[in-house]
Amino acid sequence: MYKLKTSKAIKKRIKVTSNGKLLRHSSNRSHLLQKKRSKRKRRLRHVSTVNLSDQVNFKNSLPYI
């Protein structure tokens, strides 16, 4: 049996908690920020969890994490 490869693109964007939940940062926060309102930028600052329906696909891409 060969080793499963870890998806490096997902690995550097996701953090796994001790309970096994996956945390992610919000998108739309890197550039072109002058036209976005302060309230929107403040809301995008927070870390959120990955949806349960997507967690299965993410965990298949991260076999050793």
PDB file of N, CA, C and O in Angstrom:
ATOM      1  N   MET A   1       0.847  -1.187   0.000  1.00  0.00           N
ATOM      2  CA  MET A   1       0.000   0.000   0.000  1.00  0.00           C
ATOM      3  C   MET A   1       0.887   1.244   0.000  1.00  0.00           C
ATOM      4  O   MET A   1       1.818   1.346   0.799  1.00  0.00           O
ATOM      5  N   TYR A   2       0.608   2.154  -0.863  1.00  0.00           N
ATOM      6  CA  TYR A   2       1.393   3.375  -0.952  1.00  0.00           C
ATOM      7  C   TYR A   2       0.856   4.442  -0.003  1.00  0.00           C
ATOM      8  O   TYR A   2      -0.267   4.355   0.493  1.00  0.00           O
ATOM      9  N   LYS A   3       1.685   5.441   0.230  1.00  0.00           N
ATOM     10  CA  LYS A   3       1.278   6.540   1.107  1.00  0.00           C
ATOM     11  C   LYS A   3       0.284   7.444   0.392  1.00  0.00           C
ATOM     12  O   LYS A   3       0.379   7.660  -0.817  1.00  0.00           O
ATOM     13  N   LEU A   4      -0.659   7.963   1.147  1.00  0.00           N
ATOM     14  CA  LEU A   4      -1.601   8.936   0.601  1.00  0.00           C
ATOM     15  C   LEU A   4      -0.962  10.308   0.638  1.00  0.00           C
ATOM     16  O   LEU A   4      -0.278  10.657   1.600  1.00  0.00           O
ATOM     17  N   LYS A   5      -1.180  11.076  -0.398  1.00  0.00           N
ATOM     18  CA  LYS A   5      -0.596  12.416  -0.452  1.00  0.00           C
ATOM     19  C   LYS A   5      -1.519  13.417   0.229  1.00  0.00           C
ATOM     20  O   LYS A   5      -2.741  13.360   0.089  1.00  0.00           O
ATOM     21  N   THR A   6      -0.911  14.328   0.966  1.00  0.00           N
ATOM     22  CA  THR A   6      -1.633  15.422   1.603  1.00  0.00           C
ATOM     23  C   THR A   6      -1.747  16.567   0.614  1.00  0.00           C
ATOM     24  O   THR A   6      -0.773  16.906  -0.057  1.00  0.00           O
ATOM     25  N   SER A   7      -2.920  17.164   0.518  1.00  0.00           N
ATOM     26  CA  SER A   7      -3.111  18.332  -0.338  1.00  0.00           C
ATOM     27  C   SER A   7      -2.478  19.540   0.343  1.00  0.00           C
ATOM     28  O   SER A   7      -2.987  20.022   1.354  1.00  0.00           O
ATOM     29  N   LYS A   8      -1.365  20.031  -0.210  1.00  0.00           N
ATOM     30  CA  LYS A   8      -0.629  21.136   0.412  1.00  0.00           C
ATOM     31  C   LYS A   8      -1.421  22.440   0.358  1.00  0.00           C
ATOM     32  O   LYS A   8      -1.286  23.285   1.243  1.00  0.00           O
ATOM     33  N   ALA A   9      -2.243  22.605  -0.674  1.00  0.00           N
ATOM     34  CA  ALA A   9      -3.040  23.830  -0.792  1.00  0.00           C
ATOM     35  C   ALA A   9      -4.046  23.937   0.350  1.00  0.00           C
ATOM     36  O   ALA A   9      -4.275  25.022   0.884  1.00  0.00           O
ATOM     37  N   ILE A  10      -4.640  22.814   0.718  1.00  0.00           N
ATOM     38  CA  ILE A  10      -5.599  22.817   1.824  1.00  0.00           C
ATOM     39  C   ILE A  10      -4.871  22.882   3.159  1.00  0.00           C
ATOM     40  O   ILE A  10      -5.337  23.535   4.093  1.00  0.00           O
ATOM     41  N   LYS A  11      -3.731  22.208   3.251  1.00  0.00           N
ATOM     42  CA  LYS A  11      -2.991  22.137   4.513  1.00  0.00           C
ATOM     43  C   LYS A  11      -2.577  23.515   5.015  1.00  0.00           C
ATOM     44  O   LYS A  11      -2.614  23.774   6.218  1.00  0.00           O
ATOM     45  N   LYS A  12      -2.181  24.407   4.097  1.00  0.00           N
ATOM     46  CA  LYS A  12      -1.724  25.720   4.545  1.00  0.00           C
ATOM     47  C   LYS A  12      -2.866  26.708   4.770  1.00  0.00           C
ATOM     48  O   LYS A  12      -2.629  27.822   5.238  1.00  0.00           O
ATOM     49  N   ARG A  13      -4.101  26.322   4.444  1.00  0.00           N
ATOM     50  CA  ARG A  13      -5.241  27.208   4.646  1.00  0.00           C
ATOM     51  C   ARG A  13      -6.148  26.777   5.796  1.00  0.00           C
ATOM     52  O   ARG A  13      -7.037  27.531   6.193  1.00  0.00           O
ATOM     53  N   ILE A  14      -5.940  25.589   6.329  1.00  0.00           N
ATOM     54  CA  ILE A  14      -6.832  25.013   7.328  1.00  0.00           C
ATOM     55  C   ILE A  14      -6.058  24.704   8.599  1.00  0.00           C
ATOM     56  O   ILE A  14      -4.908  24.267   8.546  1.00  0.00           O
ATOM     57  N   LYS A  15      -6.695  24.935   9.742  1.00  0.00           N
ATOM     58  CA  LYS A  15      -6.120  24.544  11.024  1.00  0.00           C
ATOM     59  C   LYS A  15      -7.093  23.580  11.694  1.00  0.00           C
ATOM     60  O   LYS A  15      -8.303  23.807  11.687  1.00  0.00           O
ATOM     61  N   VAL A  16      -6.565  22.506  12.272  1.00  0.00           N
ATOM     62  CA  VAL A  16      -7.393  21.503  12.928  1.00  0.00           C
ATOM     63  C   VAL A  16      -7.327  21.719  14.434  1.00  0.00           C
ATOM     64  O   VAL A  16      -6.239  21.835  14.999  1.00  0.00           O
ATOM     65  N   THR A  17      -8.493  21.773  15.089  1.00  0.00           N
ATOM     66  CA  THR A  17      -8.542  21.945  16.538  1.00  0.00           C
ATOM     67  C   THR A  17      -8.357  20.594  17.222  1.00  0.00           C
ATOM     68  O   THR A  17      -8.301  19.560  16.556  1.00  0.00           O
ATOM     69  N   SER A  18      -8.262  20.602  18.543  1.00  0.00           N
ATOM     70  CA  SER A  18      -8.081  19.353  19.283  1.00  0.00           C
ATOM     71  C   SER A  18      -9.325  18.469  19.212  1.00  0.00           C
ATOM     72  O   SER A  18      -9.229  17.251  19.361  1.00  0.00           O
ATOM     73  N   ASN A  19     -10.484  19.070  18.988  1.00  0.00           N
ATOM     74  CA  ASN A  19     -11.721  18.292  18.853  1.00  0.00           C
ATOM     75  C   ASN A  19     -11.931  17.767  17.443  1.00  0.00           C
ATOM     76  O   ASN A  19     -12.873  17.013  17.199  1.00  0.00           O
ATOM     77  N   GLY A  20     -11.061  18.156  16.505  1.00  0.00           N
ATOM     78  CA  GLY A  20     -11.179  17.675  15.132  1.00  0.00           C
ATOM     79  C   GLY A  20     -11.920  18.618  14.210  1.00  0.00           C
ATOM     80  O   GLY A  20     -12.136  18.293  13.043  1.00  0.00           O
ATOM     81  N   LYS A  21     -12.319  19.792  14.712  1.00  0.00           N
ATOM     82  CA  LYS A  21     -12.977  20.768  13.850  1.00  0.00           C
ATOM     83  C   LYS A  21     -11.942  21.437  12.958  1.00  0.00           C
ATOM     84  O   LYS A  21     -10.768  21.523  13.317  1.00  0.00           O
ATOM     85  N   LEU A  22     -12.377  21.908  11.803  1.00  0.00           N
ATOM     86  CA  LEU A  22     -11.493  22.582  10.863  1.00  0.00           C
ATOM     87  C   LEU A  22     -11.800  24.072  10.875  1.00  0.00           C
ATOM     88  O   LEU A  22     -12.958  24.467  10.738  1.00  0.00           O
ATOM     89  N   LEU A  23     -10.780  24.898  11.035  1.00  0.00           N
ATOM     90  CA  LEU A  23     -10.934  26.349  11.055  1.00  0.00           C
ATOM     91  C   LEU A  23     -10.380  26.932   9.774  1.00  0.00           C
ATOM     92  O   LEU A  23      -9.400  26.432   9.223  1.00  0.00           O
ATOM     93  N   ARG A  24     -11.017  28.002   9.301  1.00  0.00           N
ATOM     94  CA  ARG A  24     -10.569  28.656   8.075  1.00  0.00           C
ATOM     95  C   ARG A  24     -10.724  30.163   8.224  1.00  0.00           C
ATOM     96  O   ARG A  24     -11.510  30.644   9.040  1.00  0.00           O
ATOM     97  N   HIS A  25      -9.967  30.894   7.427  1.00  0.00           N
ATOM     98  CA  HIS A  25     -10.091  32.343   7.383  1.00  0.00           C
ATOM     99  C   HIS A  25     -11.084  32.722   6.292  1.00  0.00           C
ATOM    100  O   HIS A  25     -11.291  31.963   5.345  1.00  0.00           O
ATOM    101  N   SER A  26     -11.688  33.878   6.422  1.00  0.00           N
ATOM    102  CA  SER A  26     -12.629  34.356   5.423  1.00  0.00           C
ATOM    103  C   SER A  26     -11.890  34.861   4.201  1.00  0.00           C
ATOM    104  O   SER A  26     -10.754  35.328   4.290  1.00  0.00           O
ATOM    105  N   SER A  27     -12.549  34.761   3.059  1.00  0.00           N
ATOM    106  CA  SER A  27     -11.966  35.274   1.825  1.00  0.00           C
ATOM    107  C   SER A  27     -12.328  36.752   1.659  1.00  0.00           C
ATOM    108  O   SER A  27     -13.009  37.317   2.515  1.00  0.00           O
ATOM    109  N   ASN A  28     -11.892  37.371   0.592  1.00  0.00           N
ATOM    110  CA  ASN A  28     -12.158  38.781   0.265  1.00  0.00           C
ATOM    111  C   ASN A  28     -11.514  39.740   1.257  1.00  0.00           C
ATOM    112  O   ASN A  28     -12.092  40.783   1.563  1.00  0.00           O
ATOM    113  N   ARG A  29     -10.343  39.416   1.759  1.00  0.00           N
ATOM    114  CA  ARG A  29      -9.709  40.239   2.784  1.00  0.00           C
ATOM    115  C   ARG A  29      -8.267  40.574   2.434  1.00  0.00           C
ATOM    116  O   ARG A  29      -7.537  41.077   3.288  1.00  0.00           O
ATOM    117  N   SER A  30      -7.832  40.310   1.201  1.00  0.00           N
ATOM    118  CA  SER A  30      -6.414  40.475   0.888  1.00  0.00           C
ATOM    119  C   SER A  30      -6.102  41.786   0.165  1.00  0.00           C
ATOM    120  O   SER A  30      -5.092  42.423   0.466  1.00  0.00           O
ATOM    121  N   HIS A  31      -6.936  42.194  -0.768  1.00  0.00           N
ATOM    122  CA  HIS A  31      -6.640  43.424  -1.503  1.00  0.00           C
ATOM    123  C   HIS A  31      -7.945  44.048  -1.975  1.00  0.00           C
ATOM    124  O   HIS A  31      -9.019  43.472  -1.800  1.00  0.00           O
ATOM    125  N   LEU A  32      -7.843  45.227  -2.572  1.00  0.00           N
ATOM    126  CA  LEU A  32      -9.010  46.017  -2.997  1.00  0.00           C
ATOM    127  C   LEU A  32      -9.935  46.310  -1.813  1.00  0.00           C
ATOM    128  O   LEU A  32     -11.157  46.195  -1.918  1.00  0.00           O
ATOM    129  N   LEU A  33      -9.330  46.689  -0.692  1.00  0.00           N
ATOM    130  CA  LEU A  33     -10.098  46.890   0.533  1.00  0.00           C
ATOM    131  C   LEU A  33     -10.671  48.294   0.661  1.00  0.00           C
ATOM    132  O   LEU A  33     -11.529  48.523   1.513  1.00  0.00           O
ATOM    133  N   GLN A  34     -10.223  49.241  -0.161  1.00  0.00           N
ATOM    134  CA  GLN A  34     -10.687  50.615   0.018  1.00  0.00           C
ATOM    135  C   GLN A  34     -12.157  50.776  -0.338  1.00  0.00           C
ATOM    136  O   GLN A  34     -12.811  51.687   0.168  1.00  0.00           O
ATOM    137  N   LYS A  35     -12.692  49.913  -1.196  1.00  0.00           N
ATOM    138  CA  LYS A  35     -14.100  50.046  -1.558  1.00  0.00           C
ATOM    139  C   LYS A  35     -15.031  49.197  -0.697  1.00  0.00           C
ATOM    140  O   LYS A  35     -16.247  49.224  -0.884  1.00  0.00           O
ATOM    141  N   LYS A  36     -14.471  48.454   0.236  1.00  0.00           N
ATOM    142  CA  LYS A  36     -15.284  47.655   1.145  1.00  0.00           C
ATOM    143  C   LYS A  36     -15.489  48.431   2.444  1.00  0.00           C
ATOM    144  O   LYS A  36     -14.572  49.086   2.939  1.00  0.00           O
ATOM    145  N   ARG A  37     -16.686  48.350   2.982  1.00  0.00           N
ATOM    146  CA  ARG A  37     -17.026  49.089   4.191  1.00  0.00           C
ATOM    147  C   ARG A  37     -16.317  48.497   5.407  1.00  0.00           C
ATOM    148  O   ARG A  37     -15.948  47.322   5.421  1.00  0.00           O
ATOM    149  N   SER A  38     -16.137  49.331   6.419  1.00  0.00           N
ATOM    150  CA  SER A  38     -15.442  48.913   7.641  1.00  0.00           C
ATOM    151  C   SER A  38     -16.162  47.762   8.329  1.00  0.00           C
ATOM    152  O   SER A  38     -15.524  46.858   8.868  1.00  0.00           O
ATOM    153  N   LYS A  39     -17.479  47.796   8.311  1.00  0.00           N
ATOM    154  CA  LYS A  39     -18.258  46.739   8.953  1.00  0.00           C
ATOM    155  C   LYS A  39     -18.001  45.392   8.279  1.00  0.00           C
ATOM    156  O   LYS A  39     -17.885  44.363   8.945  1.00  0.00           O
ATOM    157  N   ARG A  40     -17.916  45.416   6.963  1.00  0.00           N
ATOM    158  CA  ARG A  40     -17.665  44.178   6.214  1.00  0.00           C
ATOM    159  C   ARG A  40     -16.261  43.645   6.484  1.00  0.00           C
ATOM    160  O   ARG A  40     -16.072  42.442   6.663  1.00  0.00           O
ATOM    161  N   LYS A  41     -15.280  44.545   6.513  1.00  0.00           N
ATOM    162  CA  LYS A  41     -13.897  44.122   6.772  1.00  0.00           C
ATOM    163  C   LYS A  41     -13.745  43.586   8.189  1.00  0.00           C
ATOM    164  O   LYS A  41     -12.984  42.646   8.421  1.00  0.00           O
ATOM    165  N   ARG A  42     -14.462  44.175   9.131  1.00  0.00           N
ATOM    166  CA  ARG A  42     -14.427  43.718  10.513  1.00  0.00           C
ATOM    167  C   ARG A  42     -15.032  42.315  10.631  1.00  0.00           C
ATOM    168  O   ARG A  42     -14.523  41.471  11.369  1.00  0.00           O
ATOM    169  N   ARG A  43     -16.106  42.081   9.907  1.00  0.00           N
ATOM    170  CA  ARG A  43     -16.754  40.772   9.929  1.00  0.00           C
ATOM    171  C   ARG A  43     -15.876  39.691   9.283  1.00  0.00           C
ATOM    172  O   ARG A  43     -15.893  38.536   9.707  1.00  0.00           O
ATOM    173  N   LEU A  44     -15.114  40.076   8.261  1.00  0.00           N
ATOM    174  CA  LEU A  44     -14.243  39.123   7.568  1.00  0.00           C
ATOM    175  C   LEU A  44     -12.975  38.810   8.353  1.00  0.00           C
ATOM    176  O   LEU A  44     -12.241  37.888   7.997  1.00  0.00           O
ATOM    177  N   ARG A  45     -12.711  39.559   9.406  1.00  0.00           N
ATOM    178  CA  ARG A  45     -11.485  39.385  10.185  1.00  0.00           C
ATOM    179  C   ARG A  45     -11.489  38.087  10.990  1.00  0.00           C
ATOM    180  O   ARG A  45     -10.426  37.552  11.307  1.00  0.00           O
ATOM    181  N   HIS A  46     -12.666  37.582  11.321  1.00  0.00           N
ATOM    182  CA  HIS A  46     -12.780  36.455  12.240  1.00  0.00           C
ATOM    183  C   HIS A  46     -12.553  35.118  11.541  1.00  0.00           C
ATOM    184  O   HIS A  46     -12.753  34.978  10.334  1.00  0.00           O
ATOM    185  N   VAL A  47     -12.134  34.156  12.331  1.00  0.00           N
ATOM    186  CA  VAL A  47     -11.941  32.788  11.853  1.00  0.00           C
ATOM    187  C   VAL A  47     -13.251  32.038  12.027  1.00  0.00           C
ATOM    188  O   VAL A  47     -13.927  32.200  13.043  1.00  0.00           O
ATOM    189  N   SER A  48     -13.618  31.220  11.049  1.00  0.00           N
ATOM    190  CA  SER A  48     -14.849  30.448  11.155  1.00  0.00           C
ATOM    191  C   SER A  48     -14.561  28.976  10.900  1.00  0.00           C
ATOM    192  O   SER A  48     -13.486  28.616  10.421  1.00  0.00           O
ATOM    193  N   THR A  49     -15.521  28.141  11.222  1.00  0.00           N
ATOM    194  CA  THR A  49     -15.344  26.705  11.036  1.00  0.00           C
ATOM    195  C   THR A  49     -15.826  26.301   9.649  1.00  0.00           C
ATOM    196  O   THR A  49     -16.673  26.964   9.050  1.00  0.00           O
ATOM    197  N   VAL A  50     -15.280  25.220   9.161  1.00  0.00           N
ATOM    198  CA  VAL A  50     -15.697  24.669   7.875  1.00  0.00           C
ATOM    199  C   VAL A  50     -17.027  23.954   8.079  1.00  0.00           C
ATOM    200  O   VAL A  50     -17.236  23.304   9.104  1.00  0.00           O
ATOM    201  N   ASN A  51     -17.929  24.074   7.100  1.00  0.00           N
ATOM    202  CA  ASN A  51     -19.230  23.419   7.198  1.00  0.00           C
ATOM    203  C   ASN A  51     -19.066  21.907   7.305  1.00  0.00           C
ATOM    204  O   ASN A  51     -18.114  21.338   6.771  1.00  0.00           O
ATOM    205  N   LEU A  52     -19.991  21.271   7.990  1.00  0.00           N
ATOM    206  CA  LEU A  52     -19.925  19.821   8.176  1.00  0.00           C
ATOM    207  C   LEU A  52     -19.986  19.072   6.850  1.00  0.00           C
ATOM    208  O   LEU A  52     -19.351  18.028   6.700  1.00  0.00           O
ATOM    209  N   SER A  53     -20.742  19.593   5.886  1.00  0.00           N
ATOM    210  CA  SER A  53     -20.839  18.923   4.588  1.00  0.00           C
ATOM    211  C   SER A  53     -19.518  18.970   3.828  1.00  0.00           C
ATOM    212  O   SER A  53     -19.241  18.083   3.019  1.00  0.00           O
ATOM    213  N   ASP A  54     -18.702  19.987   4.074  1.00  0.00           N
ATOM    214  CA  ASP A  54     -17.409  20.099   3.402  1.00  0.00           C
ATOM    215  C   ASP A  54     -16.289  19.411   4.169  1.00  0.00           C
ATOM    216  O   ASP A  54     -15.245  19.110   3.591  1.00  0.00           O
ATOM    217  N   GLN A  55     -16.483  19.156   5.451  1.00  0.00           N
ATOM    218  CA  GLN A  55     -15.414  18.581   6.268  1.00  0.00           C
ATOM    219  C   GLN A  55     -14.993  17.201   5.793  1.00  0.00           C
ATOM    220  O   GLN A  55     -13.825  16.838   5.930  1.00  0.00           O
ATOM    221  N   VAL A  56     -15.910  16.427   5.240  1.00  0.00           N
ATOM    222  CA  VAL A  56     -15.573  15.087   4.750  1.00  0.00           C
ATOM    223  C   VAL A  56     -14.565  15.191   3.616  1.00  0.00           C
ATOM    224  O   VAL A  56     -13.581  14.452   3.590  1.00  0.00           O
ATOM    225  N   ASN A  57     -14.805  16.102   2.680  1.00  0.00           N
ATOM    226  CA  ASN A  57     -13.888  16.270   1.551  1.00  0.00           C
ATOM    227  C   ASN A  57     -12.539  16.799   2.010  1.00  0.00           C
ATOM    228  O   ASN A  57     -11.504  16.375   1.496  1.00  0.00           O
ATOM    229  N   PHE A  58     -12.533  17.711   2.963  1.00  0.00           N
ATOM    230  CA  PHE A  58     -11.286  18.268   3.465  1.00  0.00           C
ATOM    231  C   PHE A  58     -10.471  17.204   4.183  1.00  0.00           C
ATOM    232  O   PHE A  58      -9.255  17.127   4.003  1.00  0.00           O
ATOM    233  N   LYS A  59     -11.127  16.384   4.994  1.00  0.00           N
ATOM    234  CA  LYS A  59     -10.403  15.364   5.752  1.00  0.00           C
ATOM    235  C   LYS A  59      -9.869  14.260   4.852  1.00  0.00           C
ATOM    236  O   LYS A  59      -8.865  13.630   5.185  1.00  0.00           O
ATOM    237  N   ASN A  60     -10.524  14.008   3.711  1.00  0.00           N
ATOM    238  CA  ASN A  60      -9.975  13.055   2.746  1.00  0.00           C
ATOM    239  C   ASN A  60      -8.728  13.613   2.088  1.00  0.00           C
ATOM    240  O   ASN A  60      -7.837  12.850   1.713  1.00  0.00           O
ATOM    241  N   SER A  61      -8.644  14.928   1.941  1.00  0.00           N
ATOM    242  CA  SER A  61      -7.467  15.559   1.347  1.00  0.00           C
ATOM    243  C   SER A  61      -6.334  15.705   2.348  1.00  0.00           C
ATOM    244  O   SER A  61      -5.188  15.930   1.960  1.00  0.00           O
ATOM    245  N   LEU A  62      -6.646  15.578   3.639  1.00  0.00           N
ATOM    246  CA  LEU A  62      -5.649  15.686   4.704  1.00  0.00           C
ATOM    247  C   LEU A  62      -5.620  14.375   5.496  1.00  0.00           C
ATOM    248  O   LEU A  62      -6.118  14.336   6.621  1.00  0.00           O
ATOM    249  N   PRO A  63      -5.051  13.306   4.940  1.00  0.00           N
ATOM    250  CA  PRO A  63      -5.163  12.006   5.597  1.00  0.00           C
ATOM    251  C   PRO A  63      -4.391  11.883   6.899  1.00  0.00           C
ATOM    252  O   PRO A  63      -4.786  11.096   7.760  1.00  0.00           O
ATOM    253  N   TYR A  64      -3.303  12.630   7.082  1.00  0.00           N
ATOM    254  CA  TYR A  64      -2.450  12.446   8.261  1.00  0.00           C
ATOM    255  C   TYR A  64      -2.563  13.582   9.262  1.00  0.00           C
ATOM    256  O   TYR A  64      -1.701  13.728  10.129  1.00  0.00           O
ATOM    257  N   ILE A  65      -3.607  14.383   9.159  1.00  0.00           N
ATOM    258  CA  ILE A  65      -3.775  15.518  10.071  1.00  0.00           C
ATOM    259  C   ILE A  65      -5.017  15.302  10.906  1.00  0.00           C
ATOM    260  O   ILE A  65      -5.350  16.139  11.744  1.00  0.00           O
TER     261      ILE A  65
END
